[in-house]
Structures are given as structure tokens and as C-alpha cells.
Amino acid sequence: MGDHMKPFARGDVFVGVTELNDPLDDHAGRGRIIQYDANLRPKGVLWLGATTHLVGGLNFDARGVLWAFDSHAFVVLNIHPDGRVQIRDELPTRAFSHVNFAKDGSFYLGEHLVGDAVRPEIAARMKTKLPFFPGGDRFGDGHLWHFAADGALLREFATQTHGGMGGFLGITGSALAPDGRTIVYCSETGPRLLRYDLVNDRQLPDLQSFQPPFQGPPEMFFGMAYAPDGMLYVLRGARIDAVNDHGETVRSIPLEGFGWATIALSGDARHAYVGSFFSGEVAKVSLASGGVVGRVQTGQVRALAGIAVYAGRSRATGRKARPAASQRKLVPQKKPKKKKPVARHKAAVRRKPTAKKKVSRTTRRQGRRRARR
């Protein structure tokens, strides 16, 4: 595997796996994105200099730009196909951890953290310190933020969150419904699959929800992704659930072990690439058979926080980007010449009556004789 990324090829899989190297902080280390081909053969790696903690939330926009996040350091990155790394420092300094893209080019960022405290029983086991956002007295608000394509803030949605086991987790994973009107999300390790109406700006009933006491292990939700047919594939730690728009689990695909928290679908939606936070393994799963058809070990435990599949650039955005409205030159348009109205129906066209042809008496008599015969 090379020490830099190779040109992006359709089907390539990108995995955020930070190299943890701080004995006092189990979330801190050198940011790293590993590049694999569609069969999980290593191709390259990109080391990041702007991050300090876990790098995750990977996703490609329609331009073929890879987005990555370090919510701990309030960093949002764009990795361009030519290898250029751009820091999106014009965005608010919040603990954003992932992104969804709308068809109009706008995008939604999920705020990973909420509140100002960690539950004591979880804090006793944590080996990292969560910072307050600059100028704030809390980790975050767990809100969904909507931005125009040029990065201008359009709206901040006051989304409900569960908090997860630690009580501080906001929107840690989400998926924009195919109709673009609803977003489904979770606070990972929590038992609720929440929904929000983006058009009417209101919280919707949960798509799925479980309340304690649980039968068996606690119910938990993690990463999720929509297939083109509208089926939502949700990671549940030890399995993938296929959930329809009525909130019914129509199928479950078991996975080996626990800790599967990150998911991305292949471009043809035939396979799911899933990542285990605990083991550092990536598996390629056939959604038709449920079988694992490929796997790779990244070599780093408790650090895998993002997976994305490169599907290429869309035709609409493969061209030069259109400038923002404020930067466009206004060109005077010529008024079109008025055309004479054209009748749409034949009945509306007035025609002169056709003159009747005169017939002689002799011709009429001959015609009657033929008819008698």
C-alpha cells in the first residue's frame, strides 16, 4: 500500500482509521484515510495534518469530493480528486461528524454532541475529554444544520436526541430519505431511530423505538444508509436490519461479533461495506445472500469511524461549478419576438366551401340503369 492516495476509481472504498498514539487519550492520534479497491485490496493512504482525534463520517458529494470530520477538534475536511485537502473553516465551529447531500446541492451536517456532562458510570471508563465548542458552555446542541452549496447557513433544526449510553451523544449518524423531505437519525448506542420533517420543521414519531427493560442485550442503533429502492439498512451492533418506511424490520443479516457501527452501500446497492469499531475490520456483505464476500483488517482497534464508496462524479456536476448567486453577472436578455398565433385545431381554420360538380341528366339516367342490372 502506497503512502499516498491513488486517483479515485469507481467502486473504491475509503475508510477513516486514525492511528491512535496517545497513551492518555484513546481517541487521539494521526488522522488517516485508507483507500481500497471494491474487493478491499489496499491501494493507498492519506495522512491528515489538520486533525487531532478520530476521523470519520466519510461521504462523497456529487462532485466526487470526499468529506471527512474530526468532531473532537471541530474540523470539516474536503479531499478533492486531485489530492488537495481543503479545511471548511467558513462553517460554524461545532462538533459536526457527518454529512448528507440534497439534490439541489445543499447539505446537512449532524452535530455529534449534546449537553454539558457525561453520565458518571461512562465518564469513569472514558479516556478522552470532550471539549465545549468555542465560546460555549456545553459540548453542543445535537442539532441538524442545513447549508447552501456555497456553505451559507440556511437553517438550524432543533432535533431531539437520545444521548446514547453516555448521555452526551447527539446526531451521530443519519440518512436523508429518497424524497428529500425527511431525515432519519440516531444517537448511537441509544434505542431510538428518530425522524425529522425537514419541510415543515417538526419532529416526527420515531421510525423505530425500544424501551427498557429489554429482552436480552440492550437495543442499540448505529450507522445507516438508504438504498435507491427506499429500503433503509441500519447497523444494530451485531447485525444489519433492513427497515421499510413503515418502521418494519423486513430482514436481518447477522454479523460476526459486536461493534459494527459504520456502513456504506456500493454504487449498485448490491453490497454493504460495514466497519467494526472494536476490531478495526471492514467486511463486504452481499445484501442478496447475506454472506460476507470480502474482508480486510485495518490493523487499528477502536479507531474505525467512517466508510465511503466512490461512485464517480454526477453528470450535472462534472462540469465547472456554477458560481453563487451573489457572484453571477447579470446579462441583459433580449426580448423574444412575438409570433403570430397559429390555430391549434383544423376546426379553427376557416376553409372556403367546395363547389359541387354539375352532373348531366343523361349521366344520371345511365347510372340508374346500371344499378337496376
N, C-alpha and C positions, 0 to 999 in steps of 0.2 A: 504494500500500500504506500503510495507516494505521500510526500509531506505537504502537498497542496491539492486543491480540488481540480478535477478534470472538467472539460467542457460538459455542461449538463446534457444528458441524453434522456429521451423519453423513457419513462419507467424507472429511472434511477431513484434510489431510496436514500434519504438523508436523515441522520439520527443525531440528536443532541446528547452527547455523553461527556460531561465535564470531567476532567482529570482531577479528582479530589486530592489535595496535597497539604491541607492544613489540619494538624492533629487536634486543634482546639475548636474547629468548626467543620462539621461533617457535610455542610452544603457549599463550602468554599473551594475554589481551585481554578485551574486554567480552562477557560472555555474552549470547547472543541465540538465540531460537527463532522461526523464521519460520513463519507459518500460510498454507497454500494450500488451495484447494478440491480436489475429486477430480480435476479436469483441470489441476491445477498452476497455476491463476491465483492471484496473490498476494491475500491477504485482510488480513493484519495481522502484527505482530511484537511480541514481548515481550522487553524488555531486562531482564537479571538483575543484581541488585546483590550477590548473595552468592557469586558465582563469580569465579575469577581466571584460569582456564585453559579448555581445550577442554570444551564442554558436549556431552554425548552420552548414549547409552544410553536414548533416549526410548522409553516404553512406557505404555500406558493400562491401568489396573486396571478391575475390573468396575464401580466406582462412577463411572467417567468421569473419574478424576483422572489427570493426566499426570505421570509420573515422569521426572526428569532428573538427571544426575550430572556432577560435576566430580571425577574421581578424583584429580587432582593436588592439589586443595585439601581432599579428604576431605569433600565436600559432597553430600548427597542432598536433592533438592527435590521437592515435590509442588505442581503447579499445578492448582488447582481450577477447575471450570467457571465459577465466578463471578469468576475472575481472581485470587483470593487465592493467594499463594505461601507455602508452608509449608516451613520447614527441618526435616528429620527429625533433629534433633540428639540424640535419645534412642538412635539407632543407634550401634554401635561406630565409632570413628574409624579407618576403614580405607579403602583405595583401591577402593571399590566403583564399578563402571562400568555396570551394567545389572541388570535385574530380570526374573524370571519369576513368574507367579502361579498358584497351585494352586486347584483348585475349592473347597476348604474355606476360602478367604480368606487362607491363609498365603502367604508369598512367599519367593523365593530370590534372594539377592544374590551376584553374581560378583565376586571380588576380582581386580582388573585386574593387579596387580603381584606379583612374587615375587622372593625373593633380596635380595642387597645390593650387586650390582655389574652393570655393563653391559659387554658384550664390547668390548674396546678399539677394534676396527675400526668399531663402531657408535657408540661414545662420541665418536670423533673427528669424526663428522658431526652429532651431536646438538647442538641449540641450545636445550636446556632442561635443567634439573637436577631429577632425581627426588628427592623428599623421603622420608625414613624416616617411618613412621607415629609419632604422638606416643608417646614412651616406649619406642620400639623401636629395634633396631639393624639394621633391614632395611626394604626397600620394602613387603614384605608376604609372605604365605604362599601366594597363589594358590589359596585355598580357596573352597568354596561354603558360604554361610551361610544357614540356614533360620530364618525368623522367623514367629511367630504374627501374626495380622491386626492385633493391637494393638502390634506391634513388639517383643514379648518374644522373646529368642533361644531357639530350640528345639534347634538342633544346628549344629555346625561340621563339615563334611565334609572329610576330608584328601584332597582330589582331587589327582591327578597333573597336572602341566602340562609343556609342552614348552619354553617360554621364548621361542619365536619367534626371529627373526634376531638380536635384541639380547640374548637370554638372560634378560630380566627380565619377560617378559610372562606373566601367569597365565591366569585365565579372562577373556578379552576379549570373548567372545560365546558365547551358549548358547541352547538351546531345550529346553523341557520337553516330553517325549513326550506324546502324547494320553492315554495311560493313567495319566499322573502318577507313574509309578514310576521312570522313567529320565530323566536329563538328558544331552544331547549338547552338547559344547562344544569350543572350540579356543583355542590361544594364537596369535593372528593372526600371519601370515607363517610359521607353522610347518606341517609336512606331516602333522599328525595330527588326525583327527576323533575326539575321545575320548568315552568314555561312563562314567557312574557310576550304580550301582544305589542309589537313594535309600531303598528299603525295607530292604534288607539291609546298607546302609552298606559297599559294597565297589566297587572299581574293576572295570570290565568291559573285555573286549577292545575295541580301537578299532573304531569303525564303519568307518572307512577309514584307511589309513596308507600313506605312501610313504617309502621310504628312499633316500638318495643312494647312488651317483650317479644323477641324474635324466636322463631323455632329454629334452633341451630345457631350458626355463626351470625353476627350482625349483618344486616343488609347494607351494602355499600355500592355507590356509583362512582365511576371514574370517567375516562375519556369516551368520546362518542363521535360518530360520523354518519352522515346521511348518504345513502346510495341514490342514484338517479331515479329509481322507481319509488322513492319516498320512504323506503324502509330505513329505520334508524338502528344502527349497530352500536351497542353500548357495552363497555367493559365493566364487569362486575367483580374484578379481582382474580377470580379463578375460572371465568367463562366469558363468552361473548353472547349477549342476548340480542335477538332481532325483535324490535318493538315497532308495532304499527302505529298509525296516527290516532287510534282509539286507546292507546296505552296498554295494549295486549301484547304479551310476550309470545310470539308465534313459534319461536325456536330458540334453543340454547346450544352453543358449541362449547364443550368443556375444554379447558386448557390445563396443562400440567403445572402444578404448584400454584402459589398465590403471589400477587404483586403486579399483575398485568394491568397497567394503568394508562398506556398511550396507544392510540390506534390511528391508522390512515388506510384508506382504500386505494387499490390500484385504479388506474385510469378507466379500465373496462369494468370495474366493480366486481371482478371475479374473485379477487383475493383481498384479504385484510392483512396488513402488516401490524403486528402488535409488539409492544415492548414491555419487559418486566423491570420495574424499578428496583426490586430487590436483587435479582440475579444479573441484570445487565444483558439479558438475552433478547434478541429480536427473532420473531417467528413469522413465517409467511403461511397464512391459513387459507385453504380453499373454502369459499363460502358455500359452494355447492355440496361438497362432501363432508366438510368439517375437519378434514385431515390437514396436518401440518406438512407442507410440501417443501419447506426450506427453513433453515435456521442459522443464526450466527451469534457468536458470543463477542460482545464488545470489549470485554476484559475489565469492566469497571462496575462494581456493585453500588446500588443506591445513588445512581447518578443519571440514569437514562430518563430524560424528561420531555422528549419531543421526537416525532417521526413525521416525515412528509414525503410524498411521492411526486416526482416531476412529470407533469403531463404535457409540457410544451407551452408555447405561447398561443393565446387565442388569436384568431384572425383579426378580430377587431382591434386588438391592442398590439399586434406585431408591428404596426406602423408607428411612425413618430407620434409621441404622446401629444394630445391636444392641450394647448395652454389653458390655464384657468381663465374663468370668465373675465376677471379683472385685468388680465394681460392681453386679451384679444383685441385686435384692431377692428374698429367698426368700418366696414366698407360699404359705401352707399350702393344700394341695389337699384337697378333700372326697373322702371315700372313696365310690366308686360303690356304689349299692345292688345287692345280689346279686339276680340274676334267676333265676327257676325254670328248670331245664333243660328244653329243648324237644327232643323227639325229632326227629332229623335225617332219618330214613327212614320211609316208610309202614309198612314191615315191623315197625318197632319199636312202632307204635301198635296196641294190642290192641283188636279190634273184637268185638262180640257176634255169634255166628253167626246168619245169617238163617234164619228158619223156612221150611220147604218148603211150598209151596202144595198143598193136597189136591185131587186130580182124581177125579171120579166114574167108575164102571165104564162107564156109558152113554157118557160123553165119550170114553173110551179106545177103545170099540168103533167109534164114528163116525170116529175118527182112523184106525183100521186100514183101514176100508172105503175112505176117500178115497185112502189110499196104494196099495190094490190097483188102483184105477181109473187 
